[in-house]
Amino acid sequence: MIARLMTEYFVVVTGPDSQFKSFDEVMTAIKSDPARVAVGAANDDHAPFDLLVFAAGGDPSSVNYVDLEGGGDQSAALLSGDISVAIGGVSEFIGQLKSKGLVTLSKWRGLYGPPGMPDFAVDYWQKALAAMVTSPTWNQIAEQNQFATTFMIGDEFQTFLAETQAEVKAALEEAGQ
């Protein structure tokens, strides 16, 4: 990893006519009858939702996932009643932020380099990216897409990566994943 660029928050959304009026109601239903709650999620959004279910005392391995890519597909499935709940990045649901049953959990995004990338190249890109994330253009894009700039490099970033990986691994192992 070269740098962490931004943080985008996850949202859990329901349709406007959903039986679920709060996140707690969603988690209660998943704990009591997981097959009843169809959760629309892209494959890479299963893990964060699993962590939420686990934290609520449920069994992540029992979640009834419907694999859908992107907020557009998920929004359509919510409105048609094909799914009960969806999880994704806030930018994917920017038009649906007025929906009920929202909760946030951050996911970060960054930039990778190829294996064996020379130190001088990593240093170059870290400096270029540090300048980029302070530019007016970057700030405008961040505001439009509802993400927070959380730029991080070097030892701080490596510590963050190690701690995050350990936390997620422990939670998933505990959940039987």
N, C-alpha and C positions, 0 to 999 in steps of 0.2 A: 504494500500500500504506500502510496506517495503522500496523500493528504486526505483528510476528511473535509468536505466542502460545506455541507449543509445538513440540516435536520428537517425532515418532513414528518408531520404527525400523522399517526394512524387515526382513522375514525371508524367506529362501528355504527352503521346506520340501519334503520328500518324504513319501510315504506310509510307513506303518509297515513294509511289506514291500518297500520299494523296493530296486532293485539298487544305488542310489547310497547310500553310507554317509558321504560327506563332500562338502563344497562343491567341493573339488578334483576329485573324481570326476565331478561334474556338468559342470564346466567342461571337463574332458578329453574327455568324451563329446560336448559341444556343438562343441568344436574339431574333433574327428575325424569326426563324423557328425551334423551338426545336425538333420537330418530325423528322426533316431531319438529325439530328446528333445523331447517335447511339453511346452511351458511354459505353464501357466495364468496369465494375467495380465489385469488390467483394462487398458484402453488407456493410462491415465496411468501405469501401472507398467512399460510397455515400456522407456522411456528409462533408468530406473535399472538394469534388468536388462541392457540394451544396454551400459551403462557397465561393468558387472561383466564381461561377456563380452569387451569390448574390453581391459580391464585384464588379463584372463587370456590375452590374445593371440589371441582368436577373432574371428570376423567377425560383428558384430551383425546385419548384414543377412540372415544365413542362419538366424537363430533361428526355430524352428518354434512360433510363438505360437498358442495357443488362447484366444480372447478370452472371459473369464469375469468377471463382476462380483462382487466380494466374496468374503470368506473362506468363506462357506457353500457357494457354488457350487464354489469351488476345492477345498475339503476333500472334497466329495462326488465330484468328478472324480478326485481323488487316490485315494480309497478304491475307486472303481470301476475304476481303471486307465486312465481316459480320458486322463489327463495323467501325466507323470513327475515334474514339478516345478511349484511355484507360487511366486509372489512377491506380497507385499502388506504392508500395515502390520501391525505386531504385534497391534494390537487386533482385526484381522480373523481372526487365528489363535490367539487367546488360549487356546482349548481344545485347540489342536494343538501347544502349545509343547514337548510331550514328544516330538514327532516327531524323526527324525534329519535331519541335513543342514542345520543352521541357520547362517545368517550374517546380520549386521546391516549396514544402511546407512541413515543417517538421511534422513528427509524431514520438512520443516517445514511447518507450517500457520500461516496468519495471517488477517488481516481486511483486506479491500479496501473502499475508499470509492468513490463515483461520480467520474467525471472532473470536474475543476474544483471539487472539494470545497473550501470556504473554509478557510483556515488555522485560524480559531477552532474550527471543527467538528473538524478533525483533532486539534487540541490537546485539546479536550474528551474525545474518544474515547481518545486516548493516556493521559490521566490516569485515566479510568474503567477502562480495561483494565489499567493498572498496579496499580490497587487490586484488581481482580478476581483477577489471577493470584497474589495473596498471601493470598487468602481461604481459610479452612478447607475450604469447599465445593469450590473449584478443586483444592486439594491432594488431597482425597479422590477426586475424579473422575480426576485425573492418576494416582494410585496404582492405582485400579481398572482403568484402561485402559492402563497401562504406558507412559505418555509422560512425557517430561521437560519441565518448563517452561523455555523458553529465550527469555523475553521480550526484545524488542529494538525500539527505536524510533529516530527521528532519523537523524543522520549515520551512526552505527554500522550501523543497519539498511540505509540506502541503500548504504553501502559493501559490506555483505554481499550485497545483491541484485545489485549490479554484478559483484562477483567471482564469485558463483555462476553468473550468467547467462553470463559469459565462459568459465568452466570447462566448463560443460555444452555450450555452443555449440562450443567447440574440440574437445571429445571426440567430439561427434556428427558434426562435419564430418570429423574424422579417420577416423571409422568409416563415412563415406559416407552419413550420414543427412541 
